Amino acid sequence: MRYVLLGPVAVHGPEGPRPLAGPKQRSLLAALLLRANQVVADDQLCNLVWGTDWPANGRAQLQVSMSGLRKVVGPARISRKPPGYQIHVEHGELDLHVVRAALDRAAAGLAAGHAEPAARDLRDALSRWPGPALGGAAEPLIHSEGAALEELRLTAYEQLADAELELGRAEGLIGDLGRLVQEHPFRERLALHLMRALHEAGRTPEALAAYATIRARLTGELGIDPSPRLRELHQSILRGNDPGAEAPPVAATGPVWPAPAQLPPAPAVLVGRDRERAALTAAAGQWAAEDDPPVRLFVLHGLPGVGKTALATGWAHDVRHLFPDGQLHVDLHGFDPHRSPLPAAEALAQTLRTLGVPAGRLPATEEELSRSLRSLLAGRRVLLVLDGATSAGQVRPLLPGHRAVVVVTSRYRLDDLVVHDGAVSVPVGPLPVAETVGLLRAELGAASVDADPGAAADLAGMCGGLPLAARIAAANLTARGGGPLRPAVADLVRDGVLEALSLDGAPESSFGAAVAASYARLPSEQRRLFRRLGRLALPEFTRDAAEAADPGDPAATRRRVRALVAANLLHPAGRDRYRMHDLLHRYARSLLTAVPAARSHPRISGGGHDLEREPQHGGRPQIGVVAHPGQFLGGQRAVEDPDLVERPGEPVHTVEPCAEL
């Protein structure tokens, strides 16, 4: 099988080209191939095919298009892996992979002074680029992904110019470089290569004219002067010197300074967190006072919606003056329901490009990428914020060698970083009621909240101290016209607390959706225990109650309990006692809404906490589904859960992510 992205999107089998049914199917294939061997979420695929304004039945159309695409490439090539799809591509099958490998070899050859093999690799890579990339695909995909591919092509031409000029073959470059400068009139590196090629080919007047042209464009249209390197080349040509002898080595790819400032905007409202911010600031101040400080690593962890990202971002803005060499930010997408977690290698490549490394010169392996990042950051005082990590393995390759502060946010405790990398664990818990009321005051206005402090406290209690929940509730109240707080709150929760914490008109923006991302990451045994704990009458329970709710090996249940604690879905509440946040408990209950008929569960001795007795339906068991399918887990169906069968022949149904559409 052979796939083409660097030209008209195409797929070739042993028998020749295989037909693709129009721009949407080409876009769907290209979107999968651009992330080959990775899961691409349904919503991301819809955005790439239709744009952000995709049709209401976009997911249904996606399934139809995917079914047709599977017939083209073979059903075994594309697999359903919630929350999306993955295409399997072997080594050498995708032209983009072949080209990137050639560019990597060429970059290594140039760095080692082996210009001849580097030039061959680059010529071969560019020969595989017959026309504009993603040809025949839909406009949203080209708009989203085309620029990165064009940058790769230009980098290849620039590297080729480096190699050919080093080999004294300037004349053969002039045609391509002249055309590219016309297409990209503000790209100074292309102009620099064109000037060198013209001068070395004995066409010095044309080289000086090329400089005058780009200078006029930069000053006339952008109001800026040419770069120092371009001006120095111009002066060198005027003096009659050999510009190649004065040019810096082409392999130099140091970071672009002044330093990057990548922090997202500070949160408009950040209530509370004084203790956590003070501790982080004190540690950063102590670090900054050292002459050669080591890496300081902090892990901010807590349950979904508790405000870890807001805390990290707000604090980072407060102390950015301590990091004169820059502030880097990487969104690891660990709990994004629409995207797969960002692999460490991709995060490293993204960060290296930020620091000025051309895409074509990125190392090939994760280990080499990690070493390159440590080299570029060596001796520099930087802050690195890694948002939404799922594991220590996703974080560790991104850690600098020294002189840096790294802040990681995660829903997991990431104890492995504490044990092996010296990380400081910073738990981020729910806000007290008074601070939650303060957040509501900022969102709803002081007059509304102060007019009925009791209702405000009730609303804060309903939100469980979670800033995400408080902001959603406040947004819904505002959208419904405001008015006196107490009746507005009563109207808001009439259909249920979880419904009240789902943004009106956007169920994907809900507390339930945030929890679903954590739930979906759990292994099946932990998901089963989480659901069963939701059937306990109260959110606080003993270890015995947990073991009784999860029949089988008690030691295995205890391991699952500890895993849920590490995922911040449970919290210790004393010796052999645990507590599930009230909203998490409600969510767990929503996942299992019916059990076999004419039967209630046995009483469990657990500190007075019983399994909740279910209503008697007098017949076959009811199928338990979330009231609005897709609201909390995103596109699900009721499926039989054999692990919850209470009696042979009486299955219990729960809501689970679809394994296959």
C-alpha positions in Angstrom: 0.0 0.0 0.0 1.2 3.5 -0.8 -0.3 6.8 0.5 0.2 10.2 -1.0 -0.2 13.5 0.8 2.5 15.6 -0.9 0.4 16.3 -4.0 -3.1 15.2 -4.8 -4.3 13.0 -1.9 -4.2 9.4 -3.2 -3.9 5.7 -2.2 -2.3 3.1 -4.3 -2.7 -0.7 -3.9 -0.8 -3.5 -5.6 -3.2 -3.1 -8.6 -2.7 0.6 -8.9 -4.6 3.8 -7.8 -7.8 3.3 -5.8 -10.7 5.7 -6.4 -11.5 8.2 -3.6 -15.0 9.7 -3.5 -14.5 13.4 -3.6 -13.0 16.1 -1.3 -14.6 14.8 2.0 -13.3 11.3 1.6 -9.8 12.7 0.6 -9.9 15.0 3.6 -10.9 12.1 5.9 -8.0 10.0 4.6 -5.5 12.8 4.9 -6.6 13.7 8.4 -6.0 10.2 9.5 -2.6 9.9 7.6 -1.3 13.2 9.1 -1.6 11.5 12.4 -0.9 8.0 11.2 -0.9 5.2 13.9 -2.5 7.7 16.4 -6.1 8.0 17.4 -7.9 11.0 15.9 -11.0 12.0 17.8 -14.4 12.1 16.0 -14.8 15.9 16.6 -11.3 16.6 15.4 -12.1 14.7 12.2 -15.3 16.6 11.7 -13.5 19.9 12.2 -10.9 19.0 9.6 -13.4 17.8 7.1 -16.2 20.4 7.5 -14.6 23.2 9.6 -15.9 24.4 12.9 -19.4 24.9 11.5 -19.9 21.2 10.8 -23.5 19.9 10.2 -25.7 18.7 13.1 -25.5 15.2 11.8 -21.7 15.5 11.3 -20.9 12.4 13.4 -23.4 10.3 11.4 -21.9 11.5 8.1 -18.5 10.8 9.5 -19.5 7.1 10.1 -20.8 6.8 6.6 -17.7 8.4 5.1 -15.5 6.2 7.3 -17.3 3.1 6.1 -16.7 4.0 2.5 -13.0 4.8 3.2 -12.5 1.4 4.8 -13.7 -0.2 1.6 -11.0 1.8 -0.3 -8.0 1.0 2.0 -9.2 -2.2 3.6 -11.2 -2.7 6.8 -8.1 -3.9 8.8 -6.3 -0.7 8.0 -8.7 1.6 9.9 -9.9 0.7 13.4 -12.3 2.3 15.8 -10.6 3.3 19.0 -12.7 5.6 21.1 -12.9 8.6 21.1 -12.0 8.3 17.4 -10.3 6.3 14.6 -6.8 5.2 13.8 -5.2 4.3 10.5 -2.4 1.7 10.5 0.5 2.7 8.2 3.6 0.5 7.8 7.2 1.9 7.4 7.7 3.4 3.9 4.0 3.5 2.9 3.4 7.2 3.5 5.2 9.7 1.3 5.3 12.3 4.2 7.1 9.8 6.4 9.6 9.0 3.7 10.3 12.7 3.1 10.7 13.5 6.8 13.2 10.6 7.2 15.2 12.0 4.2 15.2 15.4 5.8 16.4 14.0 9.1 19.3 12.2 7.3 20.2 15.3 5.4 20.2 17.4 8.5 22.5 14.9 10.2 24.7 14.9 7.1 25.0 18.7 7.0 25.8 18.8 10.6 28.6 16.3 10.1 30.0 18.1 7.0 28.7 15.4 4.5 27.1 17.7 2.0 27.0 15.3 -1.0 24.8 12.6 0.5 22.7 15.3 2.2 22.1 16.9 -1.2 21.1 13.5 -2.7 18.6 12.9 0.2 17.1 16.4 -0.3 16.8 16.0 -4.1 15.1 12.7 -3.6 12.7 14.2 -0.9 11.7 17.1 -3.2 11.2 14.8 -6.2 8.3 13.2 -4.2 6.5 16.6 -4.0 4.8 16.8 -7.4 2.5 19.7 -6.5 0.7 21.5 -3.6 0.2 19.1 -0.7 -3.3 17.8 0.2 -4.5 18.4 -3.4 -8.2 17.7 -3.8 -9.0 17.8 -0.1 -11.6 20.1 1.4 -10.7 23.7 2.3 -10.9 23.3 6.1 -8.2 20.6 6.1 -5.9 22.6 3.7 -6.4 25.7 5.8 -5.6 23.8 9.0 -2.7 21.6 7.9 -1.4 23.0 4.6 0.9 25.7 6.1 2.9 23.1 8.2 3.5 21.0 5.1 4.5 24.0 3.0 7.0 25.0 5.8 8.5 21.5 5.5 8.9 21.9 1.7 10.6 25.3 2.1 12.9 23.9 4.8 13.9 21.2 2.4 14.7 23.7 -0.3 16.7 25.8 2.1 18.7 22.8 3.3 19.3 21.8 -0.3 20.6 25.3 -1.0 23.0 25.0 2.0 24.3 21.7 0.7 24.7 22.8 -3.0 26.4 26.1 -2.1 28.8 24.2 0.1 29.5 21.9 -2.9 30.0 24.9 -5.2 27.0 24.2 -7.4 25.3 27.7 -7.2 24.2 27.9 -10.8 21.7 25.1 -10.5 19.9 26.7 -7.6 19.1 30.0 -9.1 15.9 29.0 -11.0 14.2 27.3 -8.1 15.3 29.9 -5.6 14.1 32.8 -7.7 10.7 31.2 -8.1 10.4 30.5 -4.4 11.4 34.1 -3.4 8.6 35.4 -5.7 6.1 33.0 -3.9 7.4 33.9 -0.4 8.6 37.5 -0.7 9.2 38.0 3.0 11.1 34.8 3.7 14.6 36.2 4.3 16.5 32.9 4.3 15.4 32.1 0.8 16.5 35.6 -0.3 19.8 35.1 1.4 20.4 31.8 -0.5 19.4 33.5 -3.7 21.8 36.3 -3.2 24.7 33.9 -2.4 23.9 31.7 -5.4 23.8 34.7 -7.8 27.0 36.2 -6.4 28.9 32.8 -6.5 27.6 32.2 -10.1 29.3 35.5 -11.1 26.0 37.4 -11.3 26.8 39.9 -8.5 24.7 42.8 -9.9 21.6 40.6 -9.8 22.5 39.6 -6.2 22.6 43.2 -5.2 19.3 43.8 -7.0 17.7 40.9 -5.1 18.8 42.6 -1.9 17.3 45.9 -3.0 14.0 44.2 -3.8 13.6 42.4 -0.5 14.7 45.5 1.4 12.1 47.6 -0.4 9.4 45.0 0.4 10.3 44.7 4.1 10.5 48.5 4.7 7.6 49.5 2.4 5.0 46.8 3.3 6.0 45.8 6.9 7.9 48.8 8.1 11.0 46.8 9.2 14.6 46.5 8.1 16.2 43.4 6.8 17.7 41.1 9.4 21.4 41.6 10.5 22.4 38.5 8.7 20.9 39.7 5.4 22.5 43.1 5.8 25.9 41.5 6.6 25.7 39.4 3.4 24.9 42.5 1.4 28.0 44.3 2.8 30.1 41.3 2.2 29.1 41.2 -1.5 29.8 44.9 -1.8 33.3 44.4 -0.3 33.9 41.6 -2.8 34.4 39.0 -0.1 33.4 35.4 -0.2 30.0 35.4 1.7 30.1 31.6 2.2 33.3 32.0 4.2 31.7 34.6 6.5 28.4 32.8 6.9 27.7 31.0 10.2 27.7 27.2 10.0 24.4 25.9 8.5 24.1 23.4 11.3 23.7 26.0 14.0 20.1 25.8 15.1 20.1 27.5 18.5 16.9 28.8 20.0 15.4 32.1 18.9 15.9 34.7 21.6 14.4 37.0 23.0 12.9 34.3 25.0 9.5 32.7 24.2 6.5 33.9 26.2 4.0 31.1 25.6 1.8 31.3 28.7 -1.9 31.4 27.9 -3.9 34.4 29.2 -4.1 34.7 32.9 -7.6 33.7 34.2 -9.9 36.7 34.5 -10.9 35.6 38.0 -8.8 33.4 40.3 -10.4 33.1 43.7 -8.6 31.6 46.7 -5.6 29.3 46.3 -3.5 31.6 48.5 -1.8 28.7 50.3 -0.8 26.9 47.1 0.3 30.2 45.4 2.4 31.2 48.4 4.2 27.9 48.6 5.0 27.9 44.8 6.1 31.5 44.9 8.4 30.9 47.9 10.0 27.8 46.2 10.5 29.8 42.9 12.0 32.7 44.8 14.5 30.4 46.6 15.3 28.7 43.2 15.9 32.1 41.6 18.3 33.2 44.3 20.7 30.2 43.6 23.6 30.7 41.2 23.2 27.4 39.4 19.8 26.0 40.5 18.7 22.5 39.7 15.4 21.7 38.1 12.5 22.2 40.5 9.4 20.1 39.5 5.9 20.6 40.9 2.9 18.4 40.2 -0.5 20.2 40.7 -3.1 17.5 40.9 -6.8 17.2 41.7 -10.2 16.0 40.6 -11.8 17.3 37.3 -12.9 20.9 37.3 -11.1 21.9 40.5 -9.0 24.6 38.8 -5.5 23.2 38.3 -4.9 24.9 35.0 -6.2 28.3 36.3 -3.9 28.0 39.3 -0.9 27.1 37.3 -1.5 29.8 34.6 -2.3 32.6 37.1 0.7 31.8 39.3 3.0 31.5 36.2 2.0 35.1 35.2 2.7 36.3 38.7 6.4 35.0 38.7 7.3 35.2 35.0 9.8 38.0 35.9 11.9 35.2 37.6 12.4 33.5 34.2 14.2 36.0 31.9 15.0 33.3 29.3 11.4 32.5 28.7 8.2 30.7 29.7 7.2 27.7 27.7 3.7 26.1 27.7 2.7 22.7 26.3 -0.9 21.4 26.3 -0.5 17.6 26.7 -4.3 17.0 26.0 -4.4 14.4 28.7 -8.1 14.7 29.4 -9.4 16.3 26.2 -12.4 14.3 25.1 -11.8 15.3 21.5 -8.1 14.6 21.2 -5.7 11.8 22.2 -3.0 12.6 24.7 0.0 14.3 23.0 2.8 11.8 22.7 6.1 12.9 24.3 7.9 12.9 21.0 5.3 15.2 19.4 5.5 17.6 22.4 9.2 17.6 22.2 9.1 18.4 18.5 6.6 21.2 19.1 8.8 22.7 21.8 12.0 22.5 19.7 10.3 24.2 16.8 9.3 27.0 19.2 13.0 27.4 20.1 14.0 27.8 16.5 14.8 24.3 15.3 13.6 24.0 11.7 11.2 21.1 11.2 13.5 19.4 8.8 16.3 19.3 11.3 14.4 17.7 14.2 16.0 14.4 15.4 14.2 11.2 14.5 13.7 9.6 17.9 12.2 10.6 21.2 15.5 10.1 23.0 17.3 12.3 20.6 14.6 15.0 20.7 14.8 14.9 24.5 18.6 15.4 24.4 18.3 18.3 21.9 15.8 20.1 24.2 18.1 19.7 27.2 21.0 21.1 25.1 19.0 24.1 23.9 17.8 25.0 27.4 21.2 24.3 29.1 22.2 27.3 31.3 18.9 29.2 30.7 16.4 30.1 33.4 13.1 29.0 32.0 9.6 28.1 33.3 8.0 25.1 31.6 4.2 24.5 32.2 3.0 21.1 31.1 -0.8 21.1 31.3 -2.9 18.0 31.4 -0.4 15.2 31.8 -1.6 11.6 32.0 1.6 9.8 33.1 5.2 10.3 34.2 6.3 8.9 30.9 4.6 11.7 29.1 6.4 14.3 31.2 9.9 12.9 31.8 11.3 13.3 28.3 10.4 17.1 28.4 12.3 17.8 31.6 15.3 20.2 31.2 18.7 19.2 32.7 19.0 22.1 35.1 18.2 25.8 35.7 14.5 25.4 35.1 11.2 25.3 37.0 8.6 22.8 35.7 5.0 22.9 36.7 2.8 19.9 35.7 -1.0 19.8 36.0 -2.7 16.4 36.1 -5.8 14.7 37.4 -3.4 11.9 38.6 -1.0 12.3 41.5 1.9 11.1 39.3 3.7 9.6 42.3 6.3 8.2 40.0 7.6 11.7 39.4 7.8 12.3 43.1 9.7 9.1 43.8 12.1 9.1 40.9 12.4 12.8 39.8 12.1 14.7 43.1 8.8 16.3 42.2 6.9 18.2 44.9 3.2 17.1 45.0 0.8 20.0 45.3 -2.8 18.7 45.9 -5.5 21.1 44.6 -8.7 20.6 46.5 -12.2 22.0 46.3 -12.7 25.6 47.4 -14.3 26.4 50.7 -17.9 27.6 50.5 -16.9 31.2 51.3 -14.4 31.3 48.4 -16.9 29.6 46.1 -19.4 32.3 47.0 -16.7 34.8 46.1 -16.3 33.2 42.7 -20.0 33.4 42.2 -20.0 37.1 43.2 -17.3 37.7 40.5 -19.4 35.9 37.9 -22.9 37.0 38.8 -22.2 40.4 40.3 -22.0 41.4 44.0 -25.6 42.8 44.1 -27.2 39.5 43.1 -25.2 37.4 45.5 -25.2 39.8 48.5 -29.0 40.2 48.2 -29.5 36.5 49.2 -26.3 35.1 50.8 -28.2 32.0 51.8 -29.1 31.1 48.3 -25.6 31.9 47.2 -24.2 29.5 49.8 -26.7 26.8 48.7 -25.5 27.2 45.1 -21.9 27.1 46.2 -22.6 23.9 48.1 -24.3 22.4 45.1 -21.1 23.1 43.1 -19.0 21.3 45.6 -16.3 23.9 45.7 -15.4 23.2 42.0 -14.7 26.4 40.0 -15.7 24.7 36.8 -19.1 23.8 38.2 -19.6 27.3 39.7 -18.8 29.0 36.4 -21.2 26.8 34.5 -24.0 27.4 37.0 -23.3 31.1 36.9 -23.3 31.2 33.1 -26.7 29.3 33.0 -28.2 31.7 35.5 -27.1 34.7 33.6 -28.3 33.2 30.3 -31.8 32.7 31.8 -32.2 36.3 32.7 -30.9 36.6 36.2 -33.4 37.9 38.7 -33.6 37.0 42.4 -31.1 34.3 43.2 -33.2 31.8 45.1 -35.9 31.1 42.6 -33.4 31.2 39.8 -31.3 28.5 41.5 -34.4 26.5 42.2 -35.3 26.6 38.5 -31.8 25.7 37.5 -31.7 22.5 39.5 -35.3 21.4 39.0 -34.1 18.8 36.4 -31.2 17.6 38.5 -27.8 18.8 39.7 -25.8 17.3 36.8 -28.2 18.9 34.3 -27.7 22.2 36.1 -23.9 21.9 35.6 -24.2 21.4 31.9 -23.9 24.6 29.9 -27.2 25.4 28.2 -27.0 24.5 24.5 -23.5 23.0 24.8 -23.8 19.7 26.7 -20.2 18.9 25.8 -19.2 21.8 28.1 -20.4 20.3 31.3 -19.0 18.9 34.6 -20.2 15.5 33.5 -18.2 15.7 30.3 -15.1 16.7 32.3 -15.5 13.7 34.5 -16.2 11.4 31.6 -12.7 12.1 30.2 -11.2 10.8 33.5 -13.6 7.9 33.6 -12.8 6.9 30.0 -9.1 6.7 30.8 -9.6 4.1 33.6 -9.1 0.4 33.0 -12.4 -1.5 32.8 -12.0 -3.0 36.3 -11.6 0.5 37.9 -14.5 1.8 35.8 -16.7 -1.1 37.2 -15.7 -0.3 40.8 -16.3 3.4 40.2 -19.9 2.7 39.0 -20.5 0.3 41.9 -19.3 2.8 44.5 -21.9 5.2 43.0 -24.6 2.8 44.3 -23.6 3.3 47.9 -26.1 5.4 49.7 -23.6 8.0 50.8 -20.4 9.2 49.2 -18.3 8.4 52.3 -17.8 4.7 53.0 -15.4 2.2 54.6 -13.0 -0.2 53.0 -15.3 -3.1 53.9 -18.2 -1.4 52.1 -16.1 -1.0 49.0 -15.1 -4.6 49.1 -18.7 -5.7 49.5 -19.7 -3.5 46.6 -17.1 -5.2 44.4 -17.4 -8.9 45.1 -14.3 -11.0 44.3 -10.8 -10.8 45.5 -10.6 -8.2 48.3 -6.9 -7.6 47.6 -7.8 -6.7 44.0 -10.5 -4.4 45.2 -8.1 -2.6 47.5 -5.7 -2.1 44.6 -8.5 -0.6 42.5 -9.4 1.7 45.4 -5.8 2.9 45.6 -5.8 3.5 41.9 -9.0 5.6 42.1 -7.3 7.6 44.9 -4.2 8.1 42.7 -6.6 9.3 39.9 -8.2 11.8 42.4 -11.6 10.1 42.0 -11.6 9.0 45.6 -9.9 10.6 48.7 -8.9 9.1 52.0 -11.3 10.1 54.8 -9.6 8.5 57.8 -8.3 5.0 58.5 -9.8 2.6 56.1 -12.4 5.2 55.0 -12.8 6.9 51.7 -14.9 9.7 50.3 -16.1 10.4 46.8 -16.8 14.0 45.9 -20.6 14.6 45.9 -20.7 15.5 42.2 -18.5 12.5 41.3 -20.9 10.3 43.4 -23.9 11.7 41.4 -22.1 11.1 38.2 -21.2 7.5 39.2 -24.9 6.9 40.0 -25.9 8.2 36.6 -23.9 5.5 34.9 -25.9 2.7 36.4 -29.6 3.4 36.8 -31.3 0.0 37.0 -30.7 -3.5 38.3 -32.5 -6.8 38.0 -36.2 -6.6 38.9 -37.9 -7.9 42.1 -34.6 -8.0 43.9 -32.8 -5.6 46.2 -29.2 -5.8 47.3 -28.2 -7.3 50.6 -27.4 -5.0 53.4 -23.7 -4.2 53.7 -22.1 -3.4 57.0 -19.9 -0.4 56.3 -20.0 2.1 59.1 -23.8 2.3 58.7 -23.7 2.9 54.9 -25.9 0.6 52.9 -26.1 -0.1 49.2 -29.1 1.9 48.0 -32.1 -0.3 47.5 -33.4 -0.1 43.9 -37.0 0.3 42.9 -38.9 -2.8 42.0 -40.0 -3.0 38.4 -41.8 -6.3 38.5 -40.3 -7.7 35.3 -37.1 -7.8 33.2 -34.5 -5.3 34.3 -34.7 -1.8 32.8 -31.9 -0.6 30.6 -30.0 2.1 32.5 -29.0 5.1 30.3 -28.0 8.7 30.9 -30.9 10.9 30.4 -29.3 12.7 27.5 -27.0 10.2 25.7 -23.7 11.8 24.8 -24.0 14.5 27.4 -21.6 13.0 29.8 -19.6 10.4 27.8 -19.9 11.7 24.3 -21.7 9.4 21.9 -22.6 6.3 23.8 -25.1 3.5 23.9 -26.3 1.1 26.5 -24.2 -2.1 26.5 -24.4 -5.2 28.6 -21.9 -5.4 31.4 -21.4 -9.1 32.3 -19.4 -8.1 35.4 -22.5 -6.7 37.0 -24.8 -9.7 36.5 -26.4 -10.5 39.8 -28.2 -13.7 38.8 -27.7 -15.9 35.8 -29.9 -14.7 32.9 -30.4 -11.3 34.4 -27.9 -8.9 32.8 -27.4 -5.3 34.0 -26.9 -2.6 31.5 -24.6 0.4 31.9 -23.6 3.3 29.7 -20.2 2.7 28.2 -18.3 4.3 25.3 -19.1 2.5 22.0 -16.4 0.1 21.0 -17.5 0.3 17.3 -19.9 2.5 15.4 
